Amino acid sequence: MDTLADSDLLHLWETMRRQTLPRRAAALLAVAAPDLASGRLAGLSLGERERRLLDLHAHCFGARLACVADCPQCGEAFEFELDARALAAGLPVPAEAAPTRTVESGDLRVEMRLPTVADSIALADEDDVRHAYSRLLDRCLACTTRTGEAMAPQALPPALLEEAAAWMEAADPAAELMISMACPACDAVLGEPIDLAAFCWAEVEARAPRLLAEVDALASRYGWSEADILSMSRVRRDAYLALVLS
């Protein structure tokens, strides 16, 4: 995982501000992991995406994840911290390329695959959970009868749909990160989802205005271009900023 250059961060902030979180996550990974070709990135399993986002956060923004949770039992709001490197070390090794499975039951044949980065992007605009799930089934399950006639996944027997869901969860357990913790006020045990795309983008949103302020200060004082300022090392840029502010 490469460090995210300041010029790349500003470009992402400018071009991805109105995009969905899955698109932002993919764009961040594409820049910070140039070894990933676009097709390979789109085909990553969601567990592999999460592992890479943890790595990206630790390399580019630091390992600390500052979190806030609300207890559904007593209503207490509390803060806690997580370590991205520790989380990554505790993850099961995900499948980088989404595996497939074929199940035959009666006169039905179902070919299953895991959801991928491309699926998360395609479904990101869905507000209706049931419709999103239906579309996900259409994308990840290919169903035919023994005579070769195609059928909609939604028409499968419930037992087959449950089997498909159980296989997806078991094959890619890191696809949805959940943290268990006790509420400090009432000791209720909470399960909190961790949205790594939101964590990474929040860092971009926080850093971009600071970078623009630095460019403005140095360009106003010395007449340098944005590209020249952003290409400076952090040490040299901070030294010039100290002179401007002195």
N, C-alpha and C positions, 0 to 999 in steps of 0.2 A: 504494500500500500504506500503510494507516494504522498508526501505532504502537499496539501492544497495551496498552490501559489495565490498570493493576494489578488493578482490580476484575474486568475480563474475564478476566485470566489466572487469578485465583483461582477464578472460576466454572468455567472450563475444566478446571482441575486437579481440582476437586471432582467434576464431572459426567462427565469422560471417563477417569478413572483406570482403570476396568475395561474400557475399550473397546480395540479393535484399533488398531494404528498408522494404517492407512488412514482409520479414522473420526476419530482424533485430528487427523490432517493436514487432513481436510476441515473439521473444526470450527474449527481455527486459521485456515484461510483464510476461512471464512465470517465470522469476527469481524474479522480484520485487513483484509479486502477486502470491505466492505459493498456494493460495486457488483455483486458476484456474487449473482444470484438463485440459489435452491437448485437449480432445474432446470439452470441454466447451469453451476453448479459441478459437479453430478453428471456433466454431459456433457463436462467438460474432458478433453482428451487427457492421458495420463500425463506427456508431455514438458512440457506447459504447467503441469501441477501442480508438477513439479520446478522449473521456472523461477520460479514464484510462491513456492515454499517457500524458495528461495535468497534471493529478494527479502525475504520475511518475516523470515528469520534476520538478514539484514544490517540491516534497519530496526529490528527489535525486540530483538535480542540481540547485535548486532555482527557484523562480517564474518568474524571468526576462527572456523574450524572445527578443533578439536583432535581429531586422529585417532590411533588405535593400530592397528598391523598386525602379523601374525605371518608370518614367511617360511616357506613350505612346504618350502623346500629345506634350510635350515640350522636352522630353529626359532627364529631370532632374533626377539624382540619389540622393536619400535621405535615411536617417536612421530614424528609430523609434523603440520604445519599446512597448511590450505588457506584460501583467501580466497573467501568466498561471492560477492563482486562480480566477482572475476576469473573464477570458474567460470561465472557467469551470462553474462559477456561472451563466453566461449568456446563457449557452447552454440549449436547450430544453431537457427534460429528454428522453434519447434514450431508445429504446427497447434493453434489454440485449440479449435476444434470438430473433433471426430474426423471425418476424411473417410471416404468410402466408395469401394468399387471393385467392379465387376461383372466376372466372368470366365466365359466360356462355353467349355466343352471337351467335344467329343463331344455327348452328349445331356444334359450337366449344366450347370446354371447356378448360380454361387456368388456371393452378395452378401456382401462383406466390409466390416467397419468396424474402426477401431482400438479397442483397450481404453480404457476411460474410468475416471474416478474412481469412478463407480458400480460398475464391474466389480471394481475393486480392493477395494472395501468388501465386495461380495458374496462374494468368494473368500478373504477374509482369514482365515477360520476353518479353511480346508482345510489339513490336515497332510500329506495324500498328494499329492505333486507331480503324478503322472500323473492323478489324479482332478481336481485343480485345472485342469490343462491341458485335460482333456476338457470340464469345465464352461465354461471360457473359450471353447472352440470353439463350444459350444452358444449362448453369448451373442453371439459376434461374427461367426459365419458362418451365413447362411441359404442352405440348399442345396435345389434342386429339380431334377427331371428336366424335359425339354422338354414333357412331358405335364402338368406342374404338380404332380407328386407330390412331397411333402416327403421329405427323407431326412436322416439324422443326419450331421453333419460328419465323425464318426469313420469313416463308410463311404466317404468320398471316396478316390480314388486317392492314394497317397503323394506323387506329383508335385504334385497340386493343394494338398495340405496344406503342402508345402514352399514352394510359390509364395505361399500366404497368409502364412506365417510370414516369408518374405523381404520381402514387401510391408509388413507391419506394422513390421518393423525399419527399413526404408528410409524409410517415411512418418513415423515418430516416433522418430528416433535418440536423442532426449534422454530417452526413457521410462525407461531404465536407465543411470544415471551410473556410469561406470567410470574409475578413475584408474590410470595406469601409473606405476610408480616402481621404482627400483633398491634392493634390500636393501643397507643400509650395511655389512653384515657379509660377504656373499658376492657382491654385485653381481647376483644373480638379478633378472630383471625380473618384477615382480608386477603383477597386475591386480586392484585392490580396488574392490568396489562401494561406493557412497556412499549411505547410507540417510538422506535428508534429513528424513523424518518423524521418525526416531529422534533426530536431532540437535536438531530443534526441540523435541520433547517432553522431551528431557533438560534443556533450558534451563528449561522450565516446571517440571519436577520440582525443579530446583535453586533457582529463584527463589521458588516458593510458600512454603516454610518460612521464608525470610527475611522475606517480607512479613507472614506471620502473627506472627513475632517482633516486628516493628516495630509492628504493630497492638496486640499485647499490651502492649508497653512504654508506648506513648503512651496507650492506654485506661486502663491501671492508674494512670498518673501524672495524667492530666488528665480522665479520664472521658468522652472523646470516643467517638463511635460508629465502627464499622469503616468505614462509608460516608464519614464526614467525613475520616477519616485517609487513606483511599485516594484521595480526591479532591484532596488537597493536592498541590502541585507537589513534585517531587523535592527541590528546593533547600530549601523550607520544612520538609518532613518531616525531612530530614537535620539541619537546624538544631535542631529540637525534640529529635530523638534525641540530639544532642550535649549538649543541656542535661540530658536525663535521665541520661546516662552520666557527666556531670561531677561 
